[in-house]
């Protein structure tokens, strides 16, 4: 919280901020104070998020009433999920977290502050393009924007690993990225993931000590990526996500230390009993195959003919028939699965 508010308080000319979720009163106060000092505050608010549009539209109205200039992102992408702030066109805050209590106080995430002129300019170009609903053209291999250049640059970044990849990711699921990571592992690169991996092909542990929100990759302990995009097809190819690849020995050392602590404090996913899982899945398939709605329909039709519009009688009949059909189907399915398992063990 402190670095974000401090940057707002120091702003002299402009604050440009991209918002996906927002509920921090301290940040709202800092933005309003900036407006009152004569700073041009421009908020680009996502057109929607998972919670719906109502809160975002209320936020727009509230900001406008406070003198903040507001624009809304276009609806051409599935979601505008990037998080960043540009102060005086000199300082960029690239965030992997939203400006919310949940993300800032109760989740593992990271943010990067840079005054690198090229990165700041790229962020400004993106902000202007999305505000004016124009096409953004990538101008830096270190400033990653989905769906423009993020896939290409992240593939290149991962491919360049020689010894180690430490990854925070809530859900790695993109097939191309999974194949690439599997290849790097086969080549001898040590890969560890705090988060989840589709298919369980890589060493992964779920973060137990808090909620995981950041998307971060540390390569060979010398270079890192921080951003809002997971290695998932949707976030690489169909959403607005923003990230940065950077080198900074002090920052990366601190990130590695945090990763090692999170890795040690987390437990690997529990291994399920494979035969039991197979039996359960087969049972579900058999039940779904055997389960028929025909007896239910016939019995309910008889009840309607007998009792007319007596809702209670129909409801009671429906419950008893469904229960009977389910019990019968489960008994038959259990017998069939047991026979099959006995044959396999023999």
VENFENZI-V631258 format. One record per residue. N is the residue number from 1. PSI is psi in radians with two decimals (* if undefined). Layout:
N/PSI  N/PSI
This chain:
1/-0.83  2/-0.82  3/-0.61  4/-0.86  5/-0.71  6/-0.74  7/-0.70  8/-0.72  9/-0.47  10/-0.18  11/2.40  12/-0.57  13/-0.79  14/2.63  15/2.11  16/2.12  17/2.34  18/2.20  19/2.22  20/-0.82  21/2.60  22/2.23  23/0.37  24/1.96  25/-0.58  26/-0.68  27/-0.67  28/-0.76  29/-0.73  30/-0.66  31/-0.76  32/-0.73  33/-0.67  34/-0.75  35/-0.76  36/-0.40  37/-0.07  38/0.15  39/2.37  40/1.97  41/2.11  42/2.03  43/2.20  44/1.94  45/2.34  46/2.51  47/-0.41  48/2.84  49/-3.11  50/-0.53  51/-0.05  52/3.12  53/-0.32  54/-0.87  55/-0.69  56/-0.69  57/-0.61  58/-0.68  59/-0.72  60/-0.90  61/-0.74  62/-0.79  63/-0.76  64/-0.71  65/-0.41  66/0.02  67/0.17  68/2.31  69/2.28  70/2.39  71/2.74  72/2.39  73/2.76  74/2.99  75/0.40  76/-0.36  77/2.79  78/-0.70  79/2.53  80/1.80  81/-0.06  82/2.70  83/2.09  84/2.84  85/2.39  86/2.21  87/2.09  88/0.37  89/0.45  90/-0.38  91/2.25  92/2.27  93/1.88  94/2.05  95/2.45  96/0.01  97/2.68  98/2.84  99/1.15  100/2.78  101/-0.74  102/-0.84  103/-0.67  104/-0.47  105/-0.39  106/0.24  107/2.66  108/2.08  109/2.99  110/2.78  111/2.64  112/2.30  113/2.20  114/2.54  115/0.26  116/2.07  117/-0.68  118/-0.73  119/-0.72  120/-0.75  121/-0.69  122/-0.73  123/-0.72  124/-0.70  125/-0.74  126/-0.76  127/-0.79  128/-0.75  129/-0.78  130/-0.55  131/-0.73  132/0.01  133/0.82  134/2.92  135/2.27  136/2.29  137/2.11  138/2.36  139/0.04  140/2.35  141/-0.18  142/-0.24  143/1.85  144/2.18  145/2.14  146/2.48  147/0.49  148/-1.12  149/0.09  150/-0.81  151/-0.87  152/-0.83  153/-0.60  154/-0.67  155/-0.78  156/-0.72  157/-0.81  158/-0.71  159/-0.47  160/-0.08  161/2.37  162/-0.60  163/-0.68  164/2.52  165/2.05  166/2.11  167/2.27  168/2.16  169/2.12  170/-0.55  171/1.81  172/2.07  173/-0.14  174/2.25  175/-0.77  176/-0.76  177/-0.67  178/-0.71  179/-0.73  180/-0.78  181/-0.68  182/-0.68  183/-0.76  184/-0.67  185/-0.76  186/-0.49  187/-0.04  188/0.08  189/2.26  190/2.04  191/2.23  192/2.41  193/2.17  194/1.91  195/-2.55  196/2.57  197/2.18  198/2.29  199/-0.17  200/0.61  201/-0.19  202/2.68  203/2.09  204/2.56  205/2.43  206/2.38  207/2.01  208/-0.53  209/-0.35  210/3.08  211/2.47  212/2.22  213/-0.49  214/2.70  215/1.91  216/2.45  217/2.20  218/2.12  219/2.07  220/0.39  221/0.34  222/-0.39  223/2.62  224/2.71  225/2.31  226/2.34  227/-2.89  228/-0.05  229/2.17  230/2.90  231/1.12  232/2.57  233/-0.77  234/-0.75  235/-0.31  236/-0.54  237/-0.20  238/0.11  239/2.75  240/1.89  241/2.62  242/2.41  243/2.96  244/2.43  245/2.29  246/2.88  247/2.25  248/1.85  249/-0.70  250/-0.82  251/-0.80  252/-0.63  253/-0.74  254/-0.66  255/-0.71  256/-0.76  257/-0.75  258/-0.74  259/-0.81  260/-0.67  261/-0.77  262/-0.70  263/-0.80  264/-0.59  265/-0.18  266/2.68  267/2.52  268/2.68  269/2.42  270/2.37  271/2.19  272/2.67  273/1.88  274/-0.85  275/-0.69  276/-0.72  277/-0.75  278/-0.74  279/-0.73  280/-0.75  281/-0.73  282/-0.68  283/-0.75  284/-0.71  285/-0.75  286/-0.73  287/-0.80  288/-0.55  289/-0.72  290/-0.48  291/2.21  292/2.44  293/-0.13  294/-0.82  295/-0.65  296/-0.86  297/-0.80  298/-0.79  299/-0.72  300/-0.70  301/-0.69  302/-0.72  303/-0.71  304/-0.74  305/-0.62  306/-0.71  307/0.04  308/-2.11  309/0.47  310/1.70  311/-0.69  312/-0.69  313/-0.71  314/-0.76  315/-0.75  316/-0.76  317/-0.76  318/-0.80  319/-0.82  320/-0.69  321/-0.76  322/-0.76  323/-0.75  324/-0.79  325/-0.75  326/-0.80  327/-0.75  328/-0.75  329/-0.70  330/-0.69  331/-0.82  332/-0.69  333/-0.72  334/-0.72  335/-0.78  336/-0.79  337/-0.71  338/-0.77  339/-0.77  340/-0.73  341/-0.65  342/-0.68  343/-0.75  344/-0.70  345/-0.52  346/*
